[in-house]
Amino acid sequence: TLIGLTHVVMDEVHFLADRFRGAVWEEVILHLPEDVRLVSLSATVSNAEEFGDWMETVRGDTTVVVDEVRPIPLHQHVMVGPRIFDLFESAAHPDAADGTGRRGVVVNRELVEQVRRRAALDSAGRWGGPRGRIGFRPLPRPEVVARLDREGLLPAITFVFSRAGCDAAVGQCLRAGLHLTSEDEIAQIRAVVDEHTGDLPRADLEVLGFREWRAALERGIAAHHAGMLPAFRHTVEDLFVRGLVRAVFATETLALGINMPARTVVLEKLVKYNGETHAELTPGEYTQLTGRAGRRGIDIEGHAVVLWQPGLEPTDVAGLASTRTFPLRSSFRPSYNMAVNLIDAVGAEHSRALLERSFAQFQADKSVVGLTRGIERNEKALAKLRDQLGGEDGEILDYLQLREELTQLERARERQARQDRRQAAVASLLALRRGDIVAIPGGRRTGLAVVLETDTDVTDPRPLVVTADAWSGRVSAADFPAPATALGKLRLPRHADARTARARRDLASALRSTGIAAPRRPKRAKNGDSREIDTLRRRLRRHPAHQHPDLDRLARVGERYNRLGREVAQMRRQSAATTNSLARTFERIVALLTERGYLTAGDDPSTTEAGERLARIYSESDLLVAECLRHGVWAGLSPAELAAVVSAVVYEARVEEGATEYGPTGPLRRALADTVRLCGQLRADEVRFKLPPTREPDPGFVDAIYTWVSTQSLTEALLAAGTAGRDLSAGDFVRWCRQVIDLLDQIRTGAVDPQIAKTAARAIGAIRRGVVAVDAA
C-alpha cells in the first residue's frame, strides 16, 4: 500500500461492468485498507442505491449522492420530413422542473398529428393510393445536416449503427456538395491533419483512402468508427472538439469513453444490430447516446433529434427519453490468472472470502430472492391452469403432454436433418480437387466457381475458389445447402493464384469460356418421419380428448401451462446455480490448476513455478498461452511465425467465419495444429470440471500479421486477409496488431526459453512500425 494514502477517486465507476477491466476495478475496492476513503463517480448508473448498499457492506459507512438535474438541459425532438418538432409539450419537458424526467411527461400534440398524417400518406402510397402519390422516403442525409445547420444545431453527431453506413453518409454529403467550413478553417484543418498523419507512410495512406478522407474533413464532415485507422479517428476527435468538423456520422462505439460532446445528437433509427439480431434501443442505450448533446461551457442547452420513419410512434420515443435506466452489473468472474494471483497474495481461504464479498456475488444473492418469489408466483398460476385442464390426472393434460412430446421430436428431427445436410456438404467439399468446377447455389456468390486450393479440415473445409464474376475467397458448407458436385474440370496454370485482380479476371474468363452452365438449385428433400413420430401421431388421433369440442381453447391453455412449467424449471436451476456461485467456480478452477501442476495439492495450495508464470499472463486465454509455452509448441519459430500463432489466441472475428489451421509455412502450421490440440485437451478438462470452456483459437488474423511482420506493405497485409476470406479494415488491423504486441510483450518477459523471449522481442519490433506505431497512445 502507498504510504500516507488517504483517498482514492474512481471516476467512471461504471467500468466495473466492463468484461475485461471490471474485475480489476472491483479488486481495488475490495483490497483497499479500511482507513482509505473511497469516492466513486458516474453519470450513467441508475442503481446507485444498490451499489451503495454493497459499498457499505465491504467498506463501511457510505453516503449515496444522486443528482438528477442535468447541467446542460437536453431538449428532445423528432424530425418528420424536413420539419423538427419538440417531442414534449414545453411545460412537460423531462429536463424541466424537477429534472427527473419521470413526472408530467406529455407528448407534443402537433407532432402526434403530423406523424398520423404522414403515416396515412405512406400507407396510401404503398397500397395503391391516388396516381402520382408515393410512400415515405427519408430525408437525404445531406439535407438533414443542412437543416440542422440552418437551425443553429451544429456541431452534430449522427449515430448510424454500421461502419459502412457511416462511410456512405460522408460520401452522400460530398456528392451533394455540402460545405460547412470557411477558407480559414480549411487551412486549420489541413494543419491538424498533417500533425496527426505526417509520420504515416505515403504508400499506406493511398490504401487508406486518405485523399477522400481529408477532402471530407476540409468540408467539416467525417465518419467515426472502430474500422478506421486510430490516427484518422484521433484526427476527427481533435477537429470536432475544436469546432472545425461539424457533422460526424458515428457508430455507437463513440458513446464509450471518448470526449466528443456535440450540440446535437441525431438518431437515424431506434433499432440496432446487437451481434445476433436487430433489437430496439433500451432506455439506457438511448440515454448514453443522447448524453453527448450539450457542451458544458459552450452550449446553454443540448438537443437530441430522432428521425421519424413509418412505424415509429412519438410515445415510443417519449418512453425512451423519459426513462433514466442504466443499471450497473458486475463483470467480476474468477479466472485462472486471478486464482493464482489471489492464492499467491492472500491464500486460498482469504481468496474465497474475497469472492463472496464481491459486487457480483452481492447482486447474485439478491437475485435469488426475486427468483424465489417468481417461482412461487408461477406455481400458483400453474395450479390454476392445471385446474382448467381437468387436474393433473385428467385426459386433457395427458393429451397435451403427448402433443408437446411430438412437437419436441419433430424439432429434433429437423435439427438432425440440418446436421445431415451440413455433413453431406462438408464431405463433398473435402472431395473437391484443384481445377474442379462447381456451382455455388445461393447467396451473394451464386454461379460457377473454380477450385484453386483445396482444404482438408474435416470439420469445416473452406476451399479457395474464383467465381465467374472474378471474386476470390473461401467458401464453406454454409454456401452449399446440397452437396457440391464437380461439373467439369478447368486446366489451371501451375502457379495460378488469386492475389491480383488481373489473375482473377483471367481465371474468370477461362471459367466462362468452358460453356458449362450452372444447374438449377435443387429442391430440398422432405424429411421422412421416424417410427416414434408415427406412433405418437396415431396415439394422438386415438386419444379420447382428440375429439373434444373445446380442444382449440384448451390447447392454448396447455401451451401456457407447458411454457410456464419450463420457466419454473429454468428458474429453479438458476436459483440453485446462483447461491455462492463465484466460490464454487473458484474451487473448480483451483482443482483444475492443481491437476495440471500450477498449484500444489492440499487444503492450503500455493503456486508452483508454472503457476508463477501463469500469474504474469493477462489474456482471455491465459491458461492456453501458459500451456503452449510450457510444452514448447511455440519454440523454434521465426518472429513472423510466432506473431502469427500468438494472433490465433488473441483474434476474435466480428462475425462467425469458421476456423482453419493453415498458415504460410510448415513450422507455423504445426504450431497452430499443436495450439488447437492443447486447446482441445484444455476444453475437455474444463467440461469435466464444469467450467466455461476457453475460446478456441481463431486463425483469421494469421495471414495478415505474418505478411506484415515479413516486412510487406499494408496493402499486402490486408490483401492476405482478404484472400483468406476475412473482411479486415485498417482500424481492425491496427487494433489486433496492438493486442498481439501486448501478449508478445508478456511472453518476452515471462518465457522460460530465452530464445522464445528474444523472438518475441524481435516480433514486437517488426509489428510496431508504420500505421501500427503512429498514434499508439
Stockholm file with secondary structure:
# STOCKHOLM 1.0

chainA/1-777         TLIGLTHVVMDEVHFLADRFRGAVWEEVILHLPEDVRLVSLSATVSNAEEFGDWMETVRGDTTVVVDEVRPIPLHQHVMVGPRIFDLFESAAHPDAADGTGRRGVVVNRELVEQVRRRAALDSAGRWGGPRGRIGFRPLPRPEVVARLDREGLLPAITFVFSRAGCDAAVGQCLRAGLHLTSEDEIAQIRAVVDEHTGDLPRADLEVLGFREWRAALERGIAAHHAGMLPAFRHTVEDLFVRGLVRAVFATETLALGINMPARTVVLEKLVKYNGETHAELTPGEYTQLTGRAGRRGIDIEGHAVVLWQPGLEPTDVAGLASTRTFPLRSSFRPSYNMAVNLIDAVGAEHSRALLERSFAQFQADKSVVGLTRGIERNEKALAKLRDQLGGEDGEILDYLQLREELTQLERARERQARQDRRQAAVASLLALRRGDIVAIPGGRRTGLAVVLETDTDVTDPRPLVVTADAWSGRVSAADFPAPATALGKLRLPRHADARTARARRDLASALRSTGIAAPRRPKRAKNGDSREIDTLRRRLRRHPAHQHPDLDRLARVGERYNRLGREVAQMRRQSAATTNSLARTFERIVALLTERGYLTAGDDPSTTEAGERLARIYSESDLLVAECLRHGVWAGLSPAELAAVVSAVVYEARVEEGATEYGPTGPLRRALADTVRLCGQLRADEVRFKLPPTREPDPGFVDAIYTWVSTQSLTEALLAAGTAGRDLSAGDFVRWCRQVIDLLDQIRTGAVDPQIAKTAARAIGAIRRGVVAVDAA
#=GR chainA/1-777 SS CCTTCCEEEETTGGGGGCTTTHHHHHHHHHHSCTTSEEEECCSSCSCHHHHHHHHHHHHSSCCCCCCCSCSSCEEEEEEETTEEEESBCGGGCTTSTTSSSSSSCCBCHHHHHHHHHHHHHHHHHHTTCSTTCCCCCCCCHHHHHHHHHHTTCCSEEEECSSHHHHHHHHHHHHHTTCCCCCHHHHHHHHHHHHHHHTTSCHHHHHHTTHHHHHHHHHTTEEEECTTSCHHHHHHHHHHHHTTSCCEEEECGGGGTTCCCCBSEEEESCSEEECSSSEEECCHHHHHHHHTTBSCTTTCSCEEEEEECCTTCCHHHHHHHHTCCCCCCCCCCCCCHHHHHHHHHHHHHHHHHHHHHTSHHHHHHHHHHHHHHHHHHHHHHHHHHHHHHTTCTTCHHHHHHHHHHHHHHHHHHHHHHHHHHHHHHHHHHHHTCCTTEEEEECSSTTCEEEEEEECCCCSSSCCCEEEETTSCEEECCGGGCSSCCCCCEECCCCTTCCSSSHHHHHHHHHHHHTTCCCCCCCCCCCCCCCCHHHHHHHHHHHHSGGGGCTTHHHHHHHHHHHHHHHHHHHHHHHHHHHHTTHHHHHHHHHHHHHHHTTSBCSSSSCCBCHHHHHHTTCCSTTHHHHHHHHHTTTTTTCCHHHHHHHHHHHHCCCSSCCCCCCCCSSHHHHHHHHHHHHHHHHHHHHHHHTTCCCCCCCCGGGHHHHHHHHTTCCHHHHHHHHHHTTCCCCHHHHHHHHHHHHHHHHHHHHHCSSHHHHHHHHHHHHHHSSHHHHTTCC
#=GC SS_cons         CCTTCCEEEETTGGGGGCTTTHHHHHHHHHHSCTTSEEEECCSSCSCHHHHHHHHHHHHSSCCCCCCCSCSSCEEEEEEETTEEEESBCGGGCTTSTTSSSSSSCCBCHHHHHHHHHHHHHHHHHHTTCSTTCCCCCCCCHHHHHHHHHHTTCCSEEEECSSHHHHHHHHHHHHHTTCCCCCHHHHHHHHHHHHHHHTTSCHHHHHHTTHHHHHHHHHTTEEEECTTSCHHHHHHHHHHHHTTSCCEEEECGGGGTTCCCCBSEEEESCSEEECSSSEEECCHHHHHHHHTTBSCTTTCSCEEEEEECCTTCCHHHHHHHHTCCCCCCCCCCCCCHHHHHHHHHHHHHHHHHHHHHTSHHHHHHHHHHHHHHHHHHHHHHHHHHHHHHTTCTTCHHHHHHHHHHHHHHHHHHHHHHHHHHHHHHHHHHHHTCCTTEEEEECSSTTCEEEEEEECCCCSSSCCCEEEETTSCEEECCGGGCSSCCCCCEECCCCTTCCSSSHHHHHHHHHHHHTTCCCCCCCCCCCCCCCCHHHHHHHHHHHHSGGGGCTTHHHHHHHHHHHHHHHHHHHHHHHHHHHHTTHHHHHHHHHHHHHHHTTSBCSSSSCCBCHHHHHHTTCCSTTHHHHHHHHHTTTTTTCCHHHHHHHHHHHHCCCSSCCCCCCCCSSHHHHHHHHHHHHHHHHHHHHHHHTTCCCCCCCCGGGHHHHHHHHTTCCHHHHHHHHHHTTCCCCHHHHHHHHHHHHHHHHHHHHHCSSHHHHHHHHHHHHHHSSHHHHTTCC
//
